[in-house]
Amino acid sequence: MIVGTAGHIDHGKTTLTRALTGVDTDRLKEEKARGISIELGYAYTPLGDDVLGVIDVPGHEKFIRTMAAGVTGIDVALLVIAADDGIMPQTLEHLSILRLLGVRRGVVAMTKIDRADAARMEQLEQEIHTLLSPTDFAGAPIFRTNATVEGDVGVTALLQHLAQIATTLPANDERRLFRLGVDRVFTLSGQGTIVTGTALAGSVRIGDTLQLAPGGQQVRVRSIHAQNRAAEVGRAGQRLALNLSGAAKDDIARGSWVVAPALGECSERVDVQLTLTPDCGLTLKPWSPVHVHLGAAHHTANVVMLDDEVLTPGHTGRVQLVLDAPVHAVPGDRFVIRNAQATATIGGGVVLDPFGPARKRRSPARLAWLDALSAYIGNGDIAALLARGPLGLRASTLVRLSQLPAEQIKAPAGTVEVALQGGDTLLIASAEVQALQACILAALGEFHARAPDDAGPELWRLKRIVSPDMEDRLWSRLIDTLLKDGAIRQRGRSLHLPEHSVELSAEEQALAAPLLASLLAGGFDPPWVRDLMRMHQMPEAEVRRLLLKLSKTGELNQVVKDLFYHPQQLDELARLVTTLPEVQASSFRDATGLGRKRAIQILEFFDRVGYTRRIGNIHLIRPNAAWAYSA
């Protein structure tokens, strides 16, 4: 069990910790000289068959950042209030932080009772009961202590009560992937880099490979101390010290995370549910600056409203935190925010989506997704997430959201699985598959209504119309299914509904046949409109009209004005692209035997139709894209 102290400066938190554990947590020279805690202190003492860990936090208002880092992940709060001073400003702020961080178990130690008479202590107890009555700490026992006296009965009773609480704590979930928030990092001679923190989920063994987040460096666990004892395994809920290889001390700081590699991705945008305290005296508006304490990390951020235009004191709303640097988080993580001057705690809340989007963050679909995530935090129902994922969810995304290994994620019956490049899998509810197929048919119907003389859009143009963000392999699967079922048809590279057709008259077909033959015979360098005019003794305008109509039927493709390619030749060029190690104008020119200008025209056509995309001077085949051609 891990206990975190809380309370005003000079109320005796460190002295009480020493009385409970025998350990003086003020280890810095400045702390001993000034008689106040500046850094987090750690102490341990045997507690039955287990070990009690105590995190002693500083009480000065200047060190609220340190206090917030220390109480993340604790099991029980030990609220320390001096009998002579009573309830003070940092008593209230620390209590507010505990509540905002979701700490639900607490006990109160009234210290320095040698400085107050019985009447004063009775009065203070009533004030404490009144203070805690609207909180989860209502009814918490109050122990009168004089920690400077050896064998103090109050300290003894407090320790016995903590031991009793330890027997009632629920078991930590070790099925989840490992996460440890770093609150201290140092080096030991002959050992290397050591990080300490509370394991919030999962377990870790000597020899395991973990990842720094942010940072991305992979590290190996050389040794483990759990609750101040050497161990082979560290478990969720324990204070751990990990000896890591693969990272230097300068690579890690308080606020870093050491996590299972599957959880290593970080983001600068986090969608959260935020509650402002009733007495914060501040209304948040779009782009209001705040300080964010998440785990042991401290960041500045700007607030983007997702529900309303403002958030007023005492109210709750969904917002996006746009942070100054990428952070690691998972749904359900608790955080605290302070005002722009970092002088007062003004609210806190729960992380919903640790990977907030930069666009369409207030769309109905996006807000419905946040509703599903909020419900998931409460009930763990993955089916609800899939139902709100109209484009499906990657298995790797579900791993990050659930913290469960991929093999432990059980998709509901009827879930469609689509294999993606890189070994990932897309999961999508069957109802969403049917909805997407209906969207494709509707989009084709609208296209035909707008352009009745056009055979239909090609594969990737239709995807941009229906859903540019859809996974390419899911798109290909949907189209293949619709083609197989006869719900749509393909002519050349054009897709169309069965009832739609664009036909040339018999006279036009007769005129077009020799033009098609000449274009096919031209190979990679077909004749231009003016060349065809001379070759077939036809008016230029008539040649252009026929070729444009053939392009609308899907029998030709117009690469640039007056330059048309037969689909069979484009199919060969598309296949040629796949054989090049790096597709640039020069390499494509050499492979085709064409001039540089023509090579660029063809590559830009492939970019335009969605087969490739240009990054700098290189044209990359889009992930999962395939060139579709039907003779």
C-alpha positions, -999 to +999 in steps of 0.1 A: +000+000+000+012+035-008+002+065+014+007+101+004+008+129+028-010+162+022-013+194+042+000+229+049+036+238+053+051+232+088+022+210+100+045+181+107+041+158+077+078+149+076+080+144+114+049+121+112+064+101+084+095+096+105+074+085+134+055+060+112+085+046+094+117+055+112+129+073+080+138+110+077+126+119+042+143+154+042+175+143+025+186+176+009+210+200+027+187+229+020+157+210+035+175+203+067+188+239+069+154+255+063+134+229+081+109+225+053+104+198+026+113+209-009+114+176-028+094+144-026+104+121+002+100+083+003+099+060+033+090+024+039+081+002+068+070-034+072+032-038+074+022-074+081+032-095+051+036-064+030+054-031+030+039+004+036+053+031+014+049+067+024+054+096+000+060+128+019+051+159-001+061+195+004+035+218+019+047+252+006+025+268-020+055+272-043+059+234-045+023+224-055+038+210-087+059+186-066+029+177-044+007+169-074+035+146-088+038+128-055+001+119-049-005+104-083-012+067-079-014+066-041-039+043-023-046+064+007-043+101+015-029+111+049-042+146+055-020+163+082-035+193+101-016+209+130-037+214+162-025+249+168-028+263+132-059+243+121-071+244+085-049+265+063-047+275+026-026+246+015-048+222+035-076+233+013-056+232-019-041+198-012-075+185-004-089+199-037-060+182-056-066+149-039-103+150-049-095+161-085-070+132-088-097+107-077-082+097-044-111+081-025-096+068+007-083+091+034-074+094+070-066+126+091-037+131+115-041+160+139-005+168+148+013+189+174-014+182+200+010+193+227+004+228+215-034+228+219-058+222+248-087+198+247-113+224+237-092+235+208-088+199+196-126+193+199-133+225+179-108+215+152-122+180+149-157+196+142-141+219+116-124+189+099-156+169+099-174+199+083-147+204+057-147+167+047-185+161+048-191+169+011-162+148+000-153+111-004-133+115+028-165+122+049-163+103+081-126+097+079-111+089+113-090+117+130-060+106+150-045+129+176-007+126+174+024+140+189+050+126+166+079+140+185+072+116+214+085+081+209+058+055+211+030+081+208-004+063+211-019+083+184+009+074+159+005+037+169-032+038+164-028+055+130-003+028+119-027+001+130-055+017+111-034+019+079-026-018+083-063-025+085-070-004+053-042-024+035-061-056+040-092-042+023-076-028-008-088-043-040-063-063-061-046-043-088-052-053-124-020-069-137-036-079-170-029-045-183+003-034-200+029-019-177+030+019-169+052+037-145+052+075-140+087+086-132+090+110-102+127+107-097+157+097-118+194+094-107+225+073-113+244+050-090+280+042-095+284+008-111+246+006-116+237+032-142+203+049-146+177+044-119+141+056-122+115+055-094+078+059-094+045+042-088+035+014-112+000+023-122-008-008-143+006-042-153+038-059-141+074-059-151+102-085-148+140-083-149+150-085-186+118-069-200+120-043-227+102-011-220+099+023-238+103+059-226+074+081-233+079+107-246+113+100-262+107+066-277+140+051-266+137+014-257+153+003-224+159-030-207+152-036-170+184-047-153+171-049-118+140-041-097+133-028-062+097-031-052+086-013-020+123-009-012+131-046-015+150-064-043+125-083-065+123-103-097+089-087-105+073-053-100+035-051-099+008-024-102+003-004-071+039-007-059+066+019-056+093+007-079+129+015-086+140+002-120+177+000-131+175+007-168+200+001-196+197+019-229+190+054-216+211+080-199+199+101-169+196+131-192+171+112-214+146+110-185+130+136-163+103+137-137+071+134-156+085+109-181+068+075-183+083+040-186+058+019-204+052-013-224+063-005-261+027-008-273+018+022-251+047+044-262+029+067-286+024+103-273+003+133-284+002+170-279-036+171-281-057+154-253-095+154-252-106+155-216-136+160-193-128+190-172-144+203-140-137+238-126-138+242-088-167+263-076-143+288-060-118+291-088-130+326-098-121+320-134-140+314-166-122+294-193-126+307-229-112+293-261-074+291-260-072+301-223-037+292-210-034+268-181-008+247-163-015+209-165-003+183-140-007+148-155+010+120-136+042+135-124+045+157-155+039+195-156+030+212-189+015+244-201-015+241-224-042+260-241-079+250-238-101+244-268-138+241-260-157+211-273-192+215-259-198+251-252-180+284-258-169+289-222-166+268-190-176+286-158-167+278-121-184+247-107-193+233-141-180+203-161-174+202-198-153+185-225-123+204-238-092+197-257-059+205-241-033+216-266+000+210-248+034+225-252+049+190-257+038+154-264+025+136-234+017+100-225-018+093-212-046+067-213-084+070-210-093+074-173-060+092-163-066+120-138-051+155-140-051+188-123-050+223-139-038+256-123-043+291-136-019+308-161+002+322-133+004+288-116-007+304-083-040+285-078-055+251-085-087+258-106-099+223-116-091+189-129-107+160-146-104+128-166-086+120-199-111+107-225-090+104-257-052+109-254-050+114-292-073+143-299-076+155-335-066+189-348-097+191-371-134+183-368-130+180-330-165+193-324-183+173-351-213+151-340-193+119-348-164+131-327-185+140-297-203+107-300-169+090-299-160+109-267-194+097-252-184+061-260-149+066-244-165+081-213-188+050-211-158+027-217-139+042-188-168+032-166-177-003-180-148-015-202-172-023-231-152-025-263-183-032-283-195+003-275-163+018-289-165-002-321-201+009-325-189+045-324-160+039-348-177+043-382-143+037-400-133+009-376-105+009-351-070-005-354-061-032-329-031-011-319-054+018-311-076-005-289-044-017-271-035+019-263-070+028-252-076-003-231-040-010-220-047-046-227-024-068-248-038-075-282-045-112-275-067-102-245-090-079-265-121-099-273-140-084-302-178-089-301-194-114-324-199-101-360-169-079-359-151-077-393-114-079-393-092-064-420-055-072-421-034-040-426+002-035-436+027-038-408+009-066-390-019-044-376-056-053-379-086-031-384-117-041-364-151-027-375-186-036-365-207-053-392-234-027-389-207+000-398-197-021-428-232-021-441-235+017-434-203+023-454-215+002-483-247+022-483-227+054-484-207+042-514-239+034-533-254+068-524-223+086-535-223+069-568-260+078-573-252+114-566-222+114-589-243+100-617-270+126-611-245+154-614-226+139-644-249+117-664-225+117-693-196+104-671-191+066-667-183+071-630-154+080-608-123+058-606-116+039-574-095+064-554-115+094-566-146+078-552-128+071-519-121+108-516-158+115-522-170+089-497-144+090-469-108+102-474-098+090-439-108+054-445-082+027-443-072+018-479-075-019-474-110-015-459-119+006-489-106-021-513-125-048-494-158-028-495-155-022-533-145-059-539-176-070-520-199-046-539-184-057-572-188-094-564-224-089-553-232-070-585-242-039-565-217-018-585-198-024-618-165-014-633-158-003-668-121+004-674-112+022-642-146+038-637-171+025-611-208+029-617-242+016-606-256-013-627-284+008-641-260+036-652-244+036-686-228+060-710-227+046-745-215+058-778-238+056-808-230+031-835-216+059-857-195+072-828-182+037-821-171+033-857-152+066-856-137+059-822-124+023-830-094+034-851-086+061-825-085+036-797-063+013-818-038+041-824-037+050-787-031+014-777-005+009-804+013+041-791+023+022-760+038+045-733+039+074-758+005+076-774-003+103-801-018+136-791-052+148-804-035+168-832-015+137-842-046+116-844-063+143-864-036+140-891-034+102-889-071+097-894-080+127-914-106+139-889-114+174-877-095+181-845-126+191-826-143+159-835-113+138-823-112+157-790-150+152-785-148+115-791-118+110-769-134+130-741-166+109-744-145+078-743-128+090-711-162+095-696-172+060-704-140+047-687-124+034-719-097+061-719-079+083-693-069+119-699-035+125-684-033+162-695-052+182-720-053+165-754-032+135-742-052+103-736-039+069-725-055+035-730-062+020-696-041-011-705-010+011-710-017+030-677-020-004-660+015-014-672+029+020-661+013+016-627+029-018-623+062-004-634+060+022-606+059-007-580+092-020-593+112+011-587+131+014-554+124+052-554+099+068-578+113+101-590+109+118-624+144+107-634+141+071-624+106+068-640+119+085-671+147+060-674+124+030-667+099+040-694+121+055-720+100+086-721+112+122-718+113+140-685+083+162-692+061+132-701+073+112-671+063+141-648+029+143-665+022+106-658+034+107-622+013+138-615-017+119-630-011+090-606-009+116-577-042+132-589-061+100-590-049+089-556-025+060-566+006+079-554+013+110-534+042+133-538+066+141-509+093+164-520+106+149-553+095+114-545+062+098-554+051+072-529+025+046-536-003+052-510-005+026-482-026-003-493-034+013-527-037-010-557-042+000-594-076-014-604-081-021-641-108-042-657-105-049-695 
